[in-house]
């Protein structure tokens, strides 16, 4: 029998939002496991498959506690939630806003979350913070950038809840150095400065009184004699901060804390190997062994209480969503685009995410697919934050059915109706593969992931497959005749992309050259009059070359559009009353599997 929200200590405001806004009848498995620990003073380490509801598993205890104990009249910040990427931070921020929608209607500004991320207006973020917001959602880099310059962030020393979401990704991205500096500021520097000011306060006031007496003897009036020497916090806030420092609860979350990739740097570190050997036999409450990743993380994170591990990924059957089906095909590197176009045309899908390993590949795949008439957008770290948010919104709303992305979209993002994830490039480690694949089959829904592999990643895939339930993996036979039916069309699209890229690159180089020359106030022909005519003639020649290239590209695009229309007509005519080749192969493979059992 599924548990109900009323079975747990959840604030009525949140239950109302869960039922009426989110339409969640009851908690997921991970939420039901975590919610009983909302009251006891324990620190939590949560790990469960992607798409299992980990975000609400930590938001509900945190927000319930803050709403129930809001009588504390203080300027303290109650909760700090740290995440590795801007997109994930924005998503968690939006979830908090939706959960606290009734508080917003009551015009309560203190529990309006404050989002601190790069690429967005710092002034607006600070305004919300200084209006009294007591929940901060941030990335480590932006928080470190602001923490020394913004007075209100000193109150982070008194947080009741410290949440580190996707903690292993924070470490992998090299952000833990920033996070360590934030921790040092919050838990060491601010209390030390407050203590020093409190200690010297009597001495300063004694000196102030002596100066006042001396001035009075000289008939000099001293103004503002009742003004006290300032400290960082009032006595009441300082007392509250000290209590919270010892009571602070820490929650650490990820989908892959108990799985170690063969490429993990920690497993090749000599110091960590010695540390691991020393701690190998240590166990936590419930007779659970601490794995290498957990040990590595927990020695970096400051905790106050006994650590309780809630782990739903103890074996290979649970590290991926339960209804995820994996398909793996192998081809030559030069054939990847043929197979990609074949699967996008023949597999029924709602939204598709295609993952690549570099920004240049993301741009290329997106451009080629658009030339082939497939609406798509791309996402990578070189975009500004407003651009990235707009791209995600267009994809999530279905305006663009295909998203081509680097690993900035691999973690934590919850986009509904993603039915297929394609690994155009196999990721460099198992953790990333798990998180990429977890963008589909979320919340107990069915989903598929497809790996288009080549000979260069076969060894890596063999190592990944050892850690995955073999019943989830299928190696479908693909009719190469059907794949190569699109070869001429795909080759034209690749040629158009290549010419367009070369033309765009030349234009950028020329613009950059002119800009730098203008900034340096240099006319390159001044010192070489003999070359002036040649230099003057060059732009016209360049224009003619560009004109030819542009004309060629336009003609190629026109021919490609005609070919696509013809191909579309032939496919519709051929499969108007029959299954496509891929459907037939899928049915055959399922029939063979049933027959074997």
PEJONOR-V876363 format. One record per run of one state. SS is the DSSP state (A for helix, B for strand, O for the rest). FROM is the first residue (numbers start at 1). LEN is the number of residues. Records with the same first field share a line. If there is no record, write none. Layout:
SS=FROM-LEN ; FROM-LEN
This chain:
O=1-4 ; 8-4 ; 21-8 ; 39-4 ; 48-6 ; 69-10 ; 84-2 ; 100-1 ; 106-8 ; 117-5 ; 131-4 ; 148-3 ; 159-2 ; 166-1 ; 173-3 ; 218-17 ; 248-1 ; 255-10 ; 269-1 ; 280-3 ; 285-3 ; 290-2 ; 299-8 ; 312-12 ; 331-2 ; 347-4 ; 356-3 ; 372-4 ; 380-5 ; 397-5 ; 406-1 ; 410-8 ; 424-6 ; 438-9 ; 454-1 ; 466-4 ; 475-5 ; 520-9 ; 575-6 ; 597-1
A=5-3 ; 12-9 ; 29-10 ; 54-15 ; 86-14 ; 101-5 ; 122-9 ; 140-8 ; 151-8 ; 167-6 ; 176-42 ; 235-13 ; 265-4 ; 270-10 ; 292-7 ; 333-14 ; 359-13 ; 385-12 ; 407-3 ; 430-8 ; 455-11 ; 470-3 ; 480-40 ; 529-46 ; 581-16
B=43-5 ; 79-5 ; 114-3 ; 135-5 ; 161-5 ; 249-6 ; 283-2 ; 288-2 ; 307-5 ; 324-7 ; 351-5 ; 376-4 ; 402-4 ; 418-6 ; 447-7 ; 473-2
